[in-house]
Amino acid sequence: MDLTLIVVLVIALALFFDFTNGFHDTANAMATPIATGALRPKVAVAIAAILNLIGAFLSTEVAKTISGGIIREGENGVFITPELIFAGLIGAIVWNMVTWLLGLPSSSSHALFGGLIGAALVGFGVQAIDFSVVLSKIVLPALLAPLTAGLAAYAATKLAYAITRRYDGKPDGRDGFRFAQIFSSSLVALAHGTNDAQKTMGVITLTLISVGMQPVGSGPETWVIVTCAIAIALGTYMGGWRIIKTLGTGLTDVKPAQGFASETSTAVTILASSHLGFALSTTQVASGSVIGSGLGRRGSKVRWRTAGRIGVGWLMTLPCAGGVGALAAFVALMGPLGVLIDTIAGAAIIGIIFMWSRRNEISHRNVLSEVADSGRAVKIKRNPKPKRKVAS
């Protein structure tokens, strides 16, 4: 296959992955403000899209981790080819679509890493992977970041309720946190753009390096940053309503103070990790924060069965995406025919998943939780005036 054609195909598929990353991870920023009624669904995803676009321009450290860290360099360049990157992206996209259908907030980032690692192992063997980078920049952050964010959200929720204790027993006494949520959720959206858009930048840069169009060790070019920012913003605006419903209402009933605490904890964790070049999962961080805030509010219940389903999804992401990526790599190594088969098979799977999702559609019209609707559903009548005593 012509070298230019396969590079164009890989870039197009990478941008489509970026698009799926956007709608898959919208929930990270906007599930809790939608659940509490702080923002209307369509307004929330519009804000998230704009801030994801802006955030993509703020850093490139994570992109460098992907383009020059996970896959080792050999004598003739990096141990991966455009065909294998193409196969790895198919693994990531298929897993993203499956978990979206199930409403599971799994990690788009780990799906990408799994797909690329599986494809590289098929093409070049174990020597292609720098497992020290995988451990230090991916595995350890995956274990520590959700725990850190959860503890921070727990402490922040406790503090928020302690400061506003005078409102205990009043149904709407903490509504001021809904306004604060607009700021905190916007910060999460900005942080998400800073971290996740870079992963696609790293993949495209890795592709260009692998064919000699860009020097080894260089970062993403300006046109790569711009196109990746636009792709993730468009995906975010589509709104991953299924995952928004799970994260906003499936784990715990989120109140405004909880939402503010969890969003702030999520944003701080993601921004700090992006600065250090850790390619962590923003989904795992957001889920950990929501659970921590649920534990921090007295009387709140965490739905551990749902949390368990999410945890299983986290554990399965790397190996499942890696398995699909490896299978696609076996086919892609057949040459142009293999790439064509991968393309047709991938498009068919995505189409089937999308059509299946139409049977039980979730949109901005039915994503609102009972928590968000409660303020409008309950009307409190004023106490009647005391009757005057009639003189005998």
Long-range contacts (C-beta under 8 A, 24 or more apart in sequence): 1-83, 1-335, 1-336, 1-339, 3-82, 3-211, 6-82, 6-83, 6-86, 6-339, 7-82, 7-207, 7-208, 7-211, 7-213, 9-82, 9-86, 9-339, 9-343, 10-82, 10-85, 10-86, 10-89, 10-203, 10-204, 10-207, 11-204, 11-207, 13-86, 13-89, 13-90, 13-93, 14-85, 14-89, 14-200, 14-203, 14-204, 14-207, 15-200, 15-227, 15-228, 15-231, 16-93, 16-231, 17-89, 17-92, 17-93, 17-96, 17-108, 17-112, 17-200, 17-203, 18-197, 18-200, 18-228, 18-231, 18-232, 18-235, 19-231, 19-232, 19-234, 19-235, 19-238, 20-93, 20-96, 20-97, 20-100, 20-108, 20-235, 21-96, 21-108, 21-196, 21-199, 21-200, 21-232, 21-235, 22-49, 22-52, 22-231, 22-232, 22-233, 22-234, 22-235, 22-236, 22-237, 22-238, 23-100, 23-235, 23-236, 23-238, 23-239, 23-240, 24-96, 24-99, 24-100, 24-108, 24-235, 24-240, 24-243, 24-283, 25-108, 25-192, 25-196, 25-236, 25-240, 25-243, 25-282, 25-283, 26-235, 26-236, 26-238, 26-239, 26-240, 26-243, 26-244, 27-105, 27-240, 27-243, 27-244, 27-246, 27-247, 27-248, 27-283, 27-286, 28-105, 28-188, 28-192, 28-247, 28-266, 28-282, 28-283, 28-285, 28-286, 29-185, 29-186, 29-188, 29-189, 29-192, 29-263, 29-266, 29-286, 30-185, 30-189, 30-244, 31-243, 31-244, 31-245, 31-246, 31-247, 31-248, 31-286, 31-290, 32-181, 32-185, 32-247, 32-248, 32-254, 32-258, 32-259, 32-262, 32-263, 32-290, 33-178, 33-181, 33-182, 33-185, 33-259, 33-263, 34-244, 34-248, 34-367, 34-368, 34-369, 34-372, 35-248, 35-249, 35-253, 35-254, 35-259, 35-368, 35-369, 35-371, 35-372, 36-177, 36-178, 36-181, 36-254, 36-255, 36-256, 36-259, 36-371, 36-372, 37-178, 37-368, 37-371, 37-372, 37-373, 37-375, 38-178, 38-179, 38-181, 38-182, 38-185, 38-256, 38-259, 39-181, 39-182, 39-185, 41-239, 41-241, 41-244, 41-364, 41-367, 41-368, 42-239, 42-364, 44-185, 45-236, 45-237, 45-238, 45-239, 45-364, 46-237, 47-182, 47-185, 47-186, 47-189, 48-185, 48-186, 48-189, 48-192, 48-236, 48-237, 49-233, 49-234, 49-236, 49-237, 50-233, 51-186, 51-189, 51-190, 51-193, 52-189, 52-190, 52-192, 52-193, 52-196, 52-197, 52-229, 52-232, 52-233, 52-236, 53-193, 53-229, 53-230, 53-232, 53-233, 54-190, 54-193, 55-189, 55-190, 55-191, 55-192, 55-193, 55-194, 55-195, 55-197, 56-193, 56-194, 56-197, 56-198, 56-201, 56-225, 56-228, 56-229, 56-232, 56-233, 57-225, 57-229, 58-190, 58-193, 58-194, 58-274, 59-194, 59-198, 59-274, 59-275, 60-198, 60-201, 60-219, 60-220, 60-225, 61-198, 61-274, 61-275, 61-276, 61-277, 62-195, 62-198, 62-199, 62-202, 62-274, 62-277, 62-278, 62-279, 63-198, 63-199, 63-201, 63-202, 63-205, 63-219, 63-220, 64-202, 64-219, 64-277, 65-133, 65-137, 65-202, 65-277, 65-278, 65-279, 66-198, 66-199, 66-202, 66-203, 66-205, 66-206, 66-279, 67-201, 67-202, 67-203, 67-205, 67-206, 67-209, 67-218, 67-219, 67-220, 68-206, 68-209, 68-216, 68-217, 69-130, 69-133, 69-137, 70-113, 70-116, 70-117, 70-129, 70-130, 70-133, 70-134, 70-137, 70-138, 71-116, 71-120, 71-128, 71-129, 71-130, 71-206, 72-127, 72-128, 72-129, 72-130, 73-216, 74-124, 77-209, 77-210, 77-212, 77-216, 78-206, 78-209, 78-210, 78-216, 79-120, 79-123, 79-124, 79-127, 79-128, 80-116, 80-119, 80-120, 80-123, 80-124, 80-128, 80-206, 80-210, 81-123, 81-210, 82-207, 82-210, 82-211, 83-123, 83-329, 83-332, 83-333, 83-338, 83-339, 84-119, 84-120, 84-122, 84-123, 84-329, 84-332, 84-333, 85-116, 85-119, 85-203, 85-206, 85-207, 85-210, 86-328, 86-332, 86-339, 86-342, 87-115, 87-119, 87-122, 87-325, 87-326, 87-328, 87-329, 87-331, 87-332, 87-342, 88-112, 88-115, 88-116, 88-117, 88-118, 88-119, 88-120, 88-325, 88-328, 88-329, 89-115, 89-116, 89-203, 90-115, 90-324, 90-325, 90-328, 90-342, 90-346, 91-115, 91-118, 91-119, 91-321, 91-322, 91-323, 91-324, 91-325, 91-326, 91-327, 91-328, 92-116, 92-321, 92-325, 93-346, 93-350, 94-321, 94-324, 94-346, 94-349, 94-350, 95-317, 95-320, 95-321, 95-324, 97-349, 97-350, 97-353, 97-354, 98-353, 99-243, 99-313, 99-317, 100-240, 100-242, 100-243, 100-353, 100-357, 101-242, 101-353, 101-356, 101-357, 102-242, 102-313, 103-242, 103-243, 103-245, 103-246, 103-250, 103-362, 104-243, 104-246, 104-309, 104-310, 104-313, 105-243, 105-246, 105-247, 105-283, 105-286, 105-287, 105-310, 105-313, 106-283, 106-310, 106-313, 106-314, 106-316, 106-317, 107-142, 107-281, 107-283, 107-284, 107-314, 107-317, 108-196, 108-199, 108-281, 108-283, 109-196, 109-199, 109-279, 109-280, 109-281, 109-282, 109-283, 110-138, 110-142, 110-281, 110-314, 110-317, 110-318, 110-321, 111-317, 111-321, 112-199, 112-203, 112-321, 113-138, 113-279, 113-318, 113-321, 114-317, 114-318, 114-319, 114-320, 114-321, 114-322, 114-325, 115-321, 115-322, 115-324, 115-325, 116-203, 116-325, 117-318, 117-322, 117-325, 118-321, 118-322, 118-323, 118-324, 118-325, 118-326, 118-329, 119-325, 119-326, 119-328, 119-329, 119-332, 121-322, 121-326, 122-326, 122-329, 122-330, 122-333, 123-329, 123-333, 137-277, 137-278, 137-279, 138-279, 138-280, 141-273, 141-278, 141-279, 141-280, 142-280, 142-281, 142-284, 142-314, 145-269, 145-273, 145-278, 145-280, 145-281, 145-284, 145-285, 145-288, 146-284, 146-285, 146-287, 146-288, 147-288, 148-269, 148-288, 149-265, 149-266, 149-269, 149-285, 149-286, 149-288, 149-289, 149-292, 150-265, 150-288, 150-289, 150-291, 150-292, 150-295, 151-292, 152-265, 152-268, 152-269, 152-289, 152-292, 153-261, 153-262, 153-264, 153-265, 153-266, 153-288, 153-289, 153-290, 153-291, 153-292, 153-293, 153-296, 154-292, 154-293, 154-295, 154-296, 155-296, 156-260, 156-261, 156-262, 156-264, 156-265, 156-293, 156-296, 157-257, 157-258, 157-261, 157-262, 157-292, 157-293, 157-295, 157-296, 157-297, 158-296, 159-261, 160-257, 160-258, 160-260, 160-261, 161-257, 161-296, 161-297, 161-298, 164-257, 171-378, 171-380, 172-375, 174-255, 174-256, 174-257, 175-256, 176-256, 177-255, 177-256, 177-257, 177-259, 177-260, 178-256, 178-259, 180-256, 180-260, 181-256, 181-259, 181-260, 181-263, 184-259, 184-260, 184-263, 184-264, 184-267, 185-259, 185-263, 187-263, 187-264, 187-267, 188-263, 188-266, 188-267, 188-270, 188-282, 188-286, 189-236, 190-267, 191-266, 191-267, 191-270, 191-271, 191-274, 191-282, 192-270, 192-282, 193-229, 193-232, 193-233, 194-270, 194-271, 194-274, 195-270, 195-273, 195-274, 195-279, 195-280, 195-282, 196-232, 196-282, 197-228, 197-229, 197-231, 197-232, 198-228, 198-274, 198-279, 199-279, 200-228, 200-231, 200-232, 201-225, 201-228, 204-228, 239-363, 239-364, 241-362, 241-363, 241-364, 241-367, 242-357, 242-362, 244-367, 245-362, 245-367, 245-369, 246-306, 246-310, 247-286, 247-287, 247-290, 248-367, 248-369, 249-369, 249-370, 249-371, 250-303, 250-306, 251-287, 251-290, 251-291, 251-294, 251-302, 251-303, 251-306, 251-307, 251-310, 252-290, 252-291, 252-293, 252-294, 252-300, 252-301, 252-302, 252-303, 253-300, 253-301, 253-369, 253-370, 253-371, 254-290, 254-293, 254-294, 254-369, 254-371, 255-297, 255-300, 255-371, 257-297, 258-293, 258-294, 258-296, 258-297, 258-300, 259-293, 261-289, 261-293, 261-296, 262-286, 262-289, 262-290, 262-292, 262-293, 263-289, 265-289, 265-292, 265-293, 281-314, 284-314
